[in-house]
Amino acid sequence: MNGGDEVVAASGGPPQPLEWKFSQVFGERTAGEEVQEVDIISAIEFDKTGDHLATGDRGGRVVLFERTDTKDNGGTRRDLERMDYPISRHPEFRYKTEFQSHEPEFDYLKSLEIEEKINKIRWCQTANGALFLLSTNDKTIKFWKVQEKKVKKISEMNVDPSKAVGNGNLASSSNLGSSKTHLANGGCPDRSFSCLSNDISFPPGGIPSLRLPQVTSHETSLVARCRRVYAHAHDYHINSISNNSDGETFISADDLRINLWNLEISNQSFNIVDVKPANMEDLTEVITSAEFHPTHCNTLAYSSSKGSIRLIDLRQSALCDSHAKLFEEQEAPGARSFFTEIIASISDIKFGKDGRYILSRDYMTLKLWDINMDSGPVTTFQVHEYLRPKLCDLYENDSIFDKFECCLSGDGLRVGTGSYSNLFRVFGCGAGSTEATTLEASKNPMRRQVPTPSRPSRSLSSSITRVVRRGAENPGVDANGNCFDFTTKLLHLAWHPTENSIACAAANSLASVSLQIPKKFRGLFRESMASKVSSLQKVVQASNFLVKNGNIYYKQLVEQNKHHIQEPPTIEKCQTLAKQLFYTRLASIPGRYEAFWKEADSLKNALINRQELNVENAGLAALFGLECYAWFCGGEIIGRGFTFTGYYV
């Protein structure tokens, strides 16, 4: 989101609902087309910059996409400032390359078939223009390097392949010195050279000059090469891999163990967490997900099937049998049922960008945890509460065991997760936010939009406070959720690290939706920098005239707004009134941006010839409003404005 999409409509009113737009789709199905099992996407991940996107499927393939819209804006900084690029452009990606990461295997010792399905993908640090990533199936992790390689060709040959017989694999002749032809990839035509005297006819008079063959490279191709294979370290299925912030190590987790690896050492790993009991009959919970802290290389978190999250510190001991912190929500008395433990199992956890918060997803809810507060989640978002009456049916068809992933926006203000019928939910988690949106992974994502729920009661605080989001539990369906298709589920999604764009995996299709600025605000962002400077100069001029000659206008405003003003009109009262007038004015003026500048110019012209009046206090500037500040800050209205007289509110 590029600013301007959360404009306050009136004083104290809720923000306008966000406008999500369909961006792109790859692999879209035609009507009636059957989806092949191997084509279903099973993993999706943006890299740290957001310029590359990777997906893995059940066929063991990894497909890479690269961003294209940032490469089109070349030129100097001055040229770019004068161009009309709207800030609201959503990321656009194109297919880059793909490779076969894993093949199906068979464990003969355990008589177990190992699927090629990609469970997780994680990007590693780039180096020398090459891309590095980790991919894993149930048993084996692989470290891949994807790099552009120049295709070498041989040119400047002396003999003509059109005169050659046999296999005809000679490069072309340049005996006339005019045309250059090539032998791709540096192939050596040994067979033809072995029979030059018999199979090649020379032109009359011989070859005027001999040339040595030259190797040229004009084309490039992407080559994926497996640099390391990390195998034979897990007895159970790998459910998570996570890179460390040190850029050298990563972890892999299965149901009972977490191992620490060095990227450069594939034959050795260290077991740092082991929850396997001596007697497997005593096993009560398993590891479901694990994630490294984004900035602290000694800290990681892992979740369990009992709904708890453990934070461990690698500095405490080599084998982390005990945790540094435990995050779990206390079970309400009398609320336990047969399904309680099943729906409490956490399927995915994600750290926020700064590492302060952890987002967890269980079957029914999203929970946001503060690592400094282990008494319970700070916020709980109801995702599947409407399915509670159907838990028996969901258990019968195994849908209750579906593992939905979750994601956070780069600014930490929103969270997202998937649901059934190819729907996904987006919630606002900022202080005071009541945003709860249901979107569909289709060309019309707002089709399944739910009305914004009423604001929940919460204590006033500048930080995130604990609240359970109600009112968004029924996304336009009946209480039983009968119209939902439980066979189409959106399990995997990823949020762009710097922009409000979400990539969703719906079966074999990769869809992208982006948050867009409403059209009525876009004129502001299409302005070039030179135009903004000119507009700023206009406001400075208007401000000078207003300060010098504003008393008449002040008296007119006081007369028009007597019912709002309590005498004497102190600065504080005028500033409060200005905020109210500004929000009201902003909500009532169509074409707000153009209307404001027209009003500012007319005010300047009205005051240009008045000399005898002076401003007595800040009331005039406050009553005029804070529109200048709001528009010059790109519509980012945060309740503070700079008045014409220099006061801050």
C-alpha positions in Angstrom: 0.0 0.0 0.0 1.4 3.3 -1.1 -0.5 5.7 1.1 -3.8 7.4 0.7 -6.0 4.4 1.1 -6.9 4.9 4.7 -8.2 8.4 4.7 -10.4 9.2 7.7 -13.9 10.1 6.5 -15.0 12.0 9.5 -13.9 12.8 13.0 -14.0 9.6 15.1 -15.3 7.5 12.2 -13.9 4.2 11.1 -11.4 4.1 8.2 -12.6 3.4 4.7 -12.5 -0.3 3.8 -9.4 -1.3 1.9 -9.7 -1.9 -1.9 -8.0 -5.0 -3.0 -7.4 -5.7 -6.7 -6.6 -8.8 -8.7 -3.1 -8.5 -10.0 -1.9 -11.7 -11.8 -2.6 -15.4 -12.2 -0.3 -18.1 -13.4 -1.6 -21.5 -14.4 -5.3 -20.6 -14.4 -7.6 -23.5 -15.1 -10.1 -23.4 -17.9 -13.7 -24.4 -17.2 -14.0 -28.1 -16.6 -10.2 -28.7 -16.7 -9.1 -31.4 -14.3 -6.2 -30.6 -12.0 -3.4 -33.1 -12.0 -2.2 -34.0 -8.5 1.4 -33.3 -9.3 0.6 -29.7 -10.4 -1.0 -28.7 -7.1 1.2 -26.0 -5.4 2.4 -27.1 -2.0 4.8 -24.2 -1.0 5.2 -20.5 -1.8 7.8 -18.0 -0.6 9.0 -14.4 -1.4 12.6 -13.6 -1.1 13.8 -10.9 1.3 13.7 -8.1 -1.3 10.3 -9.2 -2.8 11.8 -9.2 -6.3 11.6 -13.0 -6.6 8.9 -15.5 -5.8 9.3 -19.3 -5.6 6.7 -22.0 -5.6 7.0 -25.7 -5.1 4.4 -28.4 -6.2 3.5 -32.0 -5.4 5.5 -33.1 -8.4 8.8 -32.0 -6.8 9.3 -29.0 -9.1 10.3 -25.5 -8.1 9.2 -22.6 -10.2 10.8 -19.2 -9.9 9.2 -15.8 -10.8 10.9 -12.5 -11.0 9.5 -9.0 -10.6 9.4 -6.9 -13.8 7.7 -3.6 -13.0 10.8 -2.3 -11.1 13.1 -2.9 -14.1 11.1 -0.6 -16.4 11.8 2.6 -14.6 15.3 3.4 -15.8 16.9 6.8 -16.0 18.4 9.4 -13.8 16.8 10.5 -10.5 15.9 13.8 -12.0 14.2 12.2 -14.9 12.3 9.8 -12.6 11.1 12.6 -10.5 9.6 14.3 -13.5 7.9 11.2 -14.8 4.3 10.2 -14.1 4.7 6.9 -12.3 1.9 6.3 -9.9 3.1 5.0 -6.5 0.1 2.7 -6.4 1.5 0.2 -9.0 1.2 -3.3 -7.8 4.1 -5.8 -8.2 4.1 -7.6 -11.5 6.0 -10.9 -11.9 6.9 -13.1 -14.8 8.1 -16.7 -15.2 11.8 -17.0 -14.7 12.7 -20.6 -14.7 11.9 -24.0 -13.1 13.7 -27.1 -12.2 13.1 -30.6 -10.8 14.1 -30.4 -7.1 13.0 -33.8 -5.8 12.2 -37.2 -7.3 10.0 -39.9 -5.7 12.0 -42.4 -3.7 11.5 -45.6 -1.8 12.9 -46.4 1.6 13.6 -50.2 1.4 14.5 -50.5 5.1 11.2 -49.2 6.2 9.2 -50.2 3.1 8.1 -46.6 2.8 7.4 -44.5 -0.3 8.8 -41.0 -0.1 6.9 -38.4 -2.1 8.5 -35.8 -4.2 6.2 -33.1 -2.9 7.9 -29.9 -1.9 7.0 -29.2 1.7 8.8 -25.9 2.3 11.0 -23.4 0.3 13.3 -20.8 1.9 15.4 -18.2 0.2 19.0 -17.8 1.2 21.3 -14.8 0.8 22.3 -13.9 -2.8 25.9 -13.7 -3.9 27.5 -12.7 -7.2 24.2 -12.3 -8.9 23.2 -15.9 -8.2 20.0 -16.9 -6.3 20.2 -19.5 -3.5 17.3 -21.4 -1.9 16.5 -24.4 0.2 13.8 -26.9 -0.7 12.6 -30.0 1.2 10.3 -32.9 0.8 9.5 -35.3 3.7 13.1 -36.6 4.1 15.7 -34.7 2.1 16.7 -31.0 2.0 18.5 -29.6 -1.0 20.5 -26.4 -1.4 20.1 -24.9 -4.9 22.0 -22.3 -6.8 20.3 -20.6 -9.8 22.5 -18.5 -12.0 22.7 -17.1 -15.5 25.3 -18.8 -17.6 26.6 -17.5 -20.9 26.2 -19.9 -23.8 29.5 -20.3 -25.5 29.7 -20.6 -29.3 32.5 -21.2 -31.8 32.8 -18.9 -34.7 35.3 -18.0 -37.4 35.7 -21.5 -38.8 37.5 -22.0 -42.1 35.5 -24.9 -43.7 32.0 -24.8 -45.0 29.6 -27.4 -43.4 27.4 -27.3 -46.5 30.3 -29.0 -48.3 30.7 -31.6 -45.5 29.2 -35.0 -45.5 28.7 -37.5 -42.6 26.9 -36.0 -39.6 27.3 -32.4 -40.8 28.1 -31.1 -37.3 30.7 -28.6 -38.4 30.3 -24.9 -37.8 29.9 -22.7 -40.8 32.6 -21.5 -43.0 34.0 -18.0 -43.0 36.3 -18.5 -45.9 34.7 -15.5 -47.7 35.1 -13.4 -44.6 31.5 -12.2 -44.6 29.2 -14.3 -42.4 29.8 -15.7 -38.9 28.2 -18.9 -37.8 28.5 -20.8 -34.6 28.7 -24.2 -33.0 26.7 -24.0 -29.8 28.1 -24.9 -26.4 31.6 -25.3 -27.7 31.0 -28.7 -29.3 33.9 -30.2 -31.1 33.2 -31.7 -34.5 35.8 -34.5 -34.1 34.3 -36.8 -36.7 34.3 -34.3 -39.4 37.9 -33.2 -38.7 39.0 -36.8 -38.9 37.9 -37.0 -42.5 38.6 -33.5 -43.8 40.8 -34.8 -46.7 38.0 -37.0 -48.0 34.8 -35.2 -47.2 35.6 -31.5 -47.6 36.1 -29.9 -51.0 38.2 -26.7 -51.1 37.3 -23.8 -53.4 39.4 -23.3 -56.6 42.6 -21.5 -55.7 42.4 -22.7 -52.1 41.5 -20.7 -49.0 42.9 -17.2 -49.2 43.5 -16.9 -45.4 43.2 -19.2 -42.4 41.4 -18.1 -39.2 41.7 -19.5 -35.8 38.3 -20.5 -34.3 37.0 -18.0 -31.7 34.7 -18.6 -28.8 31.9 -16.1 -28.4 29.0 -15.8 -26.0 26.0 -13.6 -26.8 23.2 -15.4 -25.0 22.6 -16.4 -21.4 20.5 -19.2 -19.9 19.4 -19.9 -16.4 21.0 -23.0 -14.8 19.9 -24.5 -11.5 22.5 -26.6 -9.8 22.1 -28.6 -6.6 25.1 -27.6 -4.4 24.3 -29.6 -1.2 22.0 -32.5 -0.2 21.1 -32.8 3.5 19.7 -36.3 4.0 19.4 -39.1 6.5 18.9 -36.9 9.5 15.1 -37.2 10.1 13.1 -40.3 11.0 9.9 -38.5 10.6 8.4 -36.2 8.0 10.1 -32.7 7.8 7.5 -30.0 8.4 9.7 -26.9 8.6 12.9 -25.4 7.5 14.1 -21.9 8.5 17.2 -19.8 7.7 19.2 -18.2 10.5 19.9 -14.5 10.4 23.7 -15.3 10.4 23.4 -16.5 6.8 25.4 -19.6 7.6 23.0 -22.0 9.4 19.4 -23.2 9.2 17.1 -25.6 11.1 15.0 -28.4 9.9 12.1 -29.8 12.1 10.1 -33.0 12.0 7.5 -34.3 14.4 9.9 -35.0 17.2 13.2 -33.3 16.5 14.8 -30.1 15.4 18.2 -30.2 13.8 20.7 -27.4 13.2 22.7 -27.4 9.9 25.6 -25.5 8.4 24.9 -24.6 4.8 28.3 -25.7 3.7 28.3 -29.1 5.6 25.8 -31.6 4.4 27.0 -34.7 6.2 26.6 -33.5 9.8 23.8 -31.8 11.8 23.3 -31.1 15.5 20.1 -32.1 17.3 19.0 -29.1 19.3 15.5 -30.2 20.3 14.3 -33.7 21.0 10.8 -34.3 22.4 10.8 -38.1 21.7 10.0 -39.9 25.0 11.8 -43.1 26.0 8.5 -44.9 25.6 6.5 -43.8 22.5 3.3 -44.6 24.4 4.0 -41.6 26.6 4.0 -39.2 23.6 1.5 -36.5 24.1 2.5 -33.8 21.6 4.5 -33.3 18.5 6.3 -30.4 16.8 4.3 -28.8 14.1 6.3 -25.8 13.0 9.6 -24.1 13.7 11.0 -20.7 12.8 14.2 -18.7 13.6 14.0 -15.2 15.0 14.5 -12.7 12.1 17.4 -10.8 13.8 18.6 -12.8 16.8 20.6 -15.8 15.6 20.4 -17.5 19.0 16.6 -17.5 19.3 14.0 -19.7 17.6 10.4 -20.7 18.3 8.5 -23.9 17.7 4.9 -24.8 18.0 3.2 -28.0 19.1 0.0 -30.0 18.5 -1.2 -28.8 21.9 -1.4 -25.2 20.8 1.6 -24.0 22.7 4.7 -22.1 21.4 8.1 -22.4 22.9 10.9 -19.9 22.6 14.3 -21.4 23.1 17.8 -19.8 23.4 20.6 -21.7 21.8 23.1 -20.1 24.3 21.6 -22.0 27.2 22.7 -25.5 26.3 23.6 -27.6 23.3 20.4 -29.7 23.7 17.5 -27.3 24.4 15.5 -29.6 26.6 14.0 -26.6 28.4 12.5 -23.5 26.9 13.1 -19.9 27.7 9.5 -18.9 27.4 6.2 -20.8 26.9 3.2 -19.2 25.2 -0.1 -20.9 25.5 -3.7 -19.8 26.1 -5.4 -21.2 29.2 -8.4 -23.4 28.4 -11.7 -22.2 29.5 -13.2 -24.4 32.3 -15.9 -26.8 31.0 -15.1 -26.0 27.4 -13.2 -29.2 26.6 -14.6 -31.6 24.0 -13.4 -34.4 21.8 -12.2 -31.9 19.2 -10.5 -29.5 21.6 -7.0 -30.8 21.2 -7.3 -31.3 17.4 -8.4 -27.8 16.7 -5.9 -26.3 19.1 -3.0 -27.8 17.1 -0.9 -25.0 15.6 -0.2 -25.5 11.9 2.1 -22.6 11.2 4.0 -19.8 13.0 5.6 -16.7 11.7 7.7 -14.0 13.3 7.0 -10.4 12.6 9.6 -8.4 10.7 11.1 -6.9 13.9 10.8 -10.2 15.9 8.6 -8.7 18.6 5.4 -10.6 17.7 4.7 -14.2 16.7 1.6 -15.0 14.5 0.2 -18.5 14.9 -2.5 -20.4 13.1 -4.7 -23.2 14.4 -7.7 -24.6 12.8 -10.2 -22.1 14.2 -8.2 -18.9 14.8 -5.2 -16.7 14.2 -3.4 -15.5 17.3 -0.9 -12.7 17.7 1.6 -13.2 20.5 4.0 -10.6 22.1 7.2 -12.3 23.0 7.4 -10.1 26.1 4.0 -11.3 27.4 3.6 -15.0 27.9 0.3 -14.9 29.7 -1.7 -15.2 26.5 -2.2 -13.8 23.0 -2.5 -10.1 22.6 -5.1 -10.6 19.8 -7.2 -13.4 18.6 -8.9 -13.4 15.2 -11.8 -15.8 14.6 -11.3 -17.4 11.2 -13.5 -20.6 11.2 -15.8 -20.1 14.2 -18.8 -20.6 11.9 -17.5 -24.2 11.4 -17.8 -25.2 15.0 -21.2 -26.9 14.6 -19.8 -29.0 11.7 -16.7 -30.3 13.5 -18.1 -33.9 13.4 -18.4 -33.7 9.6 -15.0 -32.2 9.3 -13.5 -34.9 11.4 -15.2 -37.6 9.2 -13.8 -36.2 6.0 -10.4 -35.3 7.5 -10.8 -31.6 6.8 -10.2 -30.9 10.4 -6.6 -31.9 9.9 -6.0 -29.3 7.2 -2.9 -27.2 7.8 -3.4 -23.6 6.9 -0.4 -21.2 6.8 -0.4 -17.6 7.9 1.5 -14.5 7.0 2.2 -10.9 8.2 2.5 -7.7 6.2 5.9 -6.1 6.1 4.7 -3.2 8.3 3.2 -5.5 10.8 -0.3 -3.9 10.5 -2.1 -6.7 8.9 -2.2 -10.5 9.0 -3.6 -13.1 6.6 -4.5 -16.7 6.4 -6.4 -19.1 4.0 -9.7 -20.8 4.3 -12.0 -22.9 2.2 -13.6 -22.2 -1.2 -10.3 -20.6 -2.2 -11.0 -17.8 0.2 -8.5 -16.0 2.5 -8.9 -13.6 5.4 -7.1 -10.4 6.1 -7.2 -8.7 9.5 -5.9 -5.4 10.8 -3.8 -5.8 14.0 -2.9 -2.2 14.6 -4.1 -0.4 17.6 -7.8 0.5 17.1 -8.1 -1.4 13.9 -11.3 -3.4 13.2 -10.4 -4.5 9.7 -11.7 -8.0 8.8 -11.8 -8.8 5.1 -12.7 -12.0 3.2 -11.2 -12.2 -0.3 -11.3 -14.8 -3.0 -8.2 -15.9 -4.9 -9.8 -15.0 -8.3 -10.0 -12.1 -10.7 -12.6 -10.5 -8.5 -11.1 -10.8 -4.9 -13.7 -8.6 -3.3 -16.6 -10.7 -4.5 -16.7 -12.5 -1.1 -16.1 -9.3 0.8 -17.7 -9.1 4.3 -18.9 -5.9 5.8 -16.5 -4.4 8.3 -17.6 -5.6 11.8 -18.5 -3.2 14.6 -15.7 -2.0 16.7 -14.9 -4.4 19.5 -14.6 -3.0 23.0 -11.0 -2.6 24.1 -8.9 -0.7 26.6 -7.2 2.4 25.3 -3.5 1.9 24.8 -0.8 3.1 22.4 0.3 -0.5 21.9 -1.5 -3.6 20.7 -3.9 -4.7 23.4 -5.6 -8.0 23.9 -8.9 -8.4 22.1 -11.0 -11.1 20.5 -12.3 -10.1 17.1 -16.0 -10.9 16.9 -18.5 -10.0 14.2 -16.3 -11.3 11.4 -17.0 -14.9 12.1 -19.7 -15.4 9.4 -18.4 -14.5 6.0 -21.7 -14.2 4.2 -22.8 -17.8 4.7 -25.3 -19.6 6.9 -24.3 -20.7 10.4 -23.4 -24.2 9.1 -21.2 -23.0 6.3 -23.1 -25.1 3.8 -22.1 -23.1 0.8 -18.4 -23.7 1.4 -16.5 -26.1 -0.8 -14.2 -28.1 1.5 -12.4 -29.7 -1.4 -11.0 -26.3 -2.6 -8.8 -24.9 0.2 -6.3 -22.1 0.2 -3.5 -23.5 2.4 -0.5 -21.6 1.2 0.0 -17.9 0.9 2.8 -15.3 1.2 2.8 -11.6 1.9 5.2 -9.4 -0.1 7.9 -8.2 2.4 7.5 -4.5 1.5 4.2 -4.0 -0.2 0.6 -4.9 0.4 0.5 -7.7 -2.2 -0.4 -11.3 -1.4 0.5 -14.4 -3.4 -2.0 -17.2 -3.0 -1.8 -20.8 -4.1 -5.2 -22.1 -5.2 -4.7 -25.7 -6.3 -2.4 -25.5 -9.4 -2.9 -21.7 -9.8 -0.8 -18.9 -8.4 -2.9 -15.8 -7.9 -1.7 -12.3 -6.7 -3.9 -9.6 -5.3 -2.7 -6.1 -4.3 -4.1 -3.3 -2.2 -4.9 -0.4 -4.4 -5.4 3.3 -3.8 -9.0 4.3 -4.8 -9.2 6.2 -8.1 -10.4 9.4 -6.5 -7.1 9.7 -4.6 -4.7 8.7 -7.4 -4.3 12.1 -8.9 -2.2 13.1 -5.9 0.4 10.4 -6.5 0.6 10.9 -10.3 2.1 14.4 -9.6 5.7 14.7 -10.6 8.2 16.1 -8.0 8.4 19.4 -9.9 4.6 19.8 -9.7 4.7 19.1 -6.0 7.3 21.7 -5.4 5.2 24.2 -7.4 2.2 23.3 -5.3 4.2 23.8 -2.1 5.3 27.2 -3.3 1.6 28.1 -3.8 0.8 27.1 -0.3 3.7 29.1 1.1 2.4 32.2 -0.7 -1.1 31.6 0.5 0.2 31.1 4.0 2.1 34.4 3.9 -1.0 36.3 2.7 -3.1 34.6 5.3 -0.8 35.5 8.2 -0.5 39.1 7.0 -4.1 39.8 6.0 -6.2 37.1 7.6 -8.3 39.0 10.1 -11.2 39.6 7.8 -11.4 36.0 6.8 -11.1 35.1 10.4 -14.1 37.3 11.3 -16.1 35.8 8.5 -15.3 32.3 9.6 -16.2 33.1 13.2 -19.5 34.6 12.0 -20.3 31.5 10.0 -19.4 29.1 12.8 -20.7 30.8 15.8 -22.5 27.7 17.0 -19.2 25.9 17.1 -17.1 28.5 18.9 -17.1 29.3 22.6 -15.6 32.7 23.3 -12.8 33.5 23.7 -11.6 31.4 20.8 -8.4 30.0 22.3 -5.7 28.3 20.2 -6.5 24.9 21.7 -10.3 25.2 21.0 -9.6 26.4 17.5 -7.2 23.6 16.8 -9.8 21.0 18.0 -12.4 22.7 15.9 -10.1 22.7 12.9 -9.6 18.9 13.1 -13.4 18.4 13.2 -14.0 20.8 10.3 -11.2 19.2 8.3 -12.6 15.7 8.6 -16.1 16.9 7.8 -14.8 18.9 4.8 -12.7 16.0 3.6 -15.7 13.7 3.6 -18.1 16.1 1.9 -16.0 17.5 -1.0 -15.9 15.4 -4.2 -12.7 15.7 -6.0 -11.0 16.8 -2.8 -7.6 17.5 -4.1 -8.6 19.7 -7.0 -11.2 21.5 -4.9 -8.7 22.3 -2.2 -6.2 24.0 -4.5 -9.0 26.0 -6.1 -10.0 27.2 -2.7 -6.4 28.0 -1.7 -5.9 30.1 -4.9 -9.2 32.0 -4.4 -8.2 32.7 -0.9 -4.8 34.1 -2.0 -6.5 36.3 -4.6 -9.1 37.6 -2.1 -6.4 38.6 0.4 -3.7 39.9 -2.0 -4.9 43.6 -1.8 -5.7 43.8 1.9 -3.1 45.5 3.9 -4.6 46.8 7.2 -5.4 43.6 9.1 -3.3 41.3 11.3 -3.8 37.8 12.7 -4.5 37.9 16.4 -4.2 34.2 17.2 -4.2 30.8 15.6 -7.9 30.6 15.3 -7.9 31.7 11.6 -5.4 29.1 10.5 -7.1 26.5 12.6 -10.5 27.3 11.2 -9.2 27.2 7.7 -8.2 23.6 8.3 -5.3 21.3 7.9 -5.8 20.4 4.3 -2.5 21.6 3.1 -0.6 19.4 5.5 -2.7 16.4 4.7 -2.3 16.5 1.0 1.4 17.3 1.1 2.0 14.3 3.3 0.4 12.1 0.6 -2.9 11.7 2.3 -1.4 10.1 5.4 -3.8 11.6 7.9 -2.7 10.7 11.4 -4.6 13.3 13.4 -1.7 15.8 13.4 -1.5 18.7 11.1 0.6 21.8 10.5 -1.5 24.9 10.4 -0.7 28.0 8.4 0.5 29.8 11.5 3.0 27.0 12.5 1.1 25.3 15.3 1.0 21.6 15.6 -2.1 19.7 16.6 
